[in-house]
Amino acid sequence: MQAAITFIALFATVFGILYIYFTTRHKERLALIEKGADASLFNTGKEGLKISFSWSKFTLKIGMLSMGIALGILIAALLVNVVALDEDALYPSMIFFFGGLSLVLFYVIDRKSK
């Protein structure tokens, strides 16, 4: 019961903060427009920012991350059985290591393609 109350309180807090932020921003913008301010005022700081989204890069990144995690689980299972290391520390460390390694490899592949 306490977990449900905690999640409801967390959701309500995040919702409240976002609601106040966006309604205040909207009111400020309306006030500036009513006073005759230029609409380019709202685009400050976004001139040099170019965000491009590519589904192919996204799927490649997710695929490489999934393969890295699977490889980490496989290597951890092999090390637990062969070397008899502590599996409580080995599984998370191998998952994070190979998952991170796959993301670094994606970065290298992405940079070479540009």
JOMO-V384927 format. One record per backbone hydrogen bond with DSSP energy under -0.5 kcal/mol. CO is the residue of the C=O (numbers start at 1). NH is the residue of the N-H. If there is no record, write none. Layout:
# JOMO-V384927
((CO & NH) (CO & NH))
This chain:
# JOMO-V384927
((1 & 5) (2 & 6) (3 & 7) (4 & 8) (5 & 9) (6 & 10) (7 & 11) (8 & 12) (9 & 13) (10 & 14) (11 & 15) (12 & 16) (13 & 17) (14 & 18) (15 & 19) (16 & 20) (17 & 21) (18 & 22) (19 & 23) (20 & 24) (21 & 25) (22 & 26) (23 & 27) (24 & 28) (25 & 29) (26 & 30) (27 & 31) (28 & 32) (29 & 33) (30 & 34) (31 & 35) (32 & 37) (33 & 36) (38 & 41) (39 & 42) (40 & 43) (41 & 44) (43 & 46) (48 & 50) (49 & 51) (50 & 52) (54 & 58) (55 & 59) (56 & 60) (57 & 61) (58 & 62) (59 & 63) (60 & 64) (61 & 65) (62 & 66) (63 & 67) (64 & 68) (65 & 69) (66 & 70) (67 & 71) (68 & 72) (69 & 73) (70 & 74) (71 & 75) (72 & 76) (73 & 77) (74 & 78) (75 & 79) (76 & 80) (77 & 81) (78 & 82) (79 & 83) (79 & 84) (79 & 85) (86 & 89) (86 & 90) (87 & 91) (89 & 93) (90 & 94) (91 & 95) (92 & 96) (93 & 97) (94 & 98) (95 & 99) (96 & 100) (97 & 101) (98 & 102) (99 & 103) (100 & 104) (101 & 105) (102 & 106) (103 & 107) (104 & 108) (105 & 109) (106 & 110) (107 & 111) (108 & 112) (109 & 113) (110 & 114) (111 & 114))
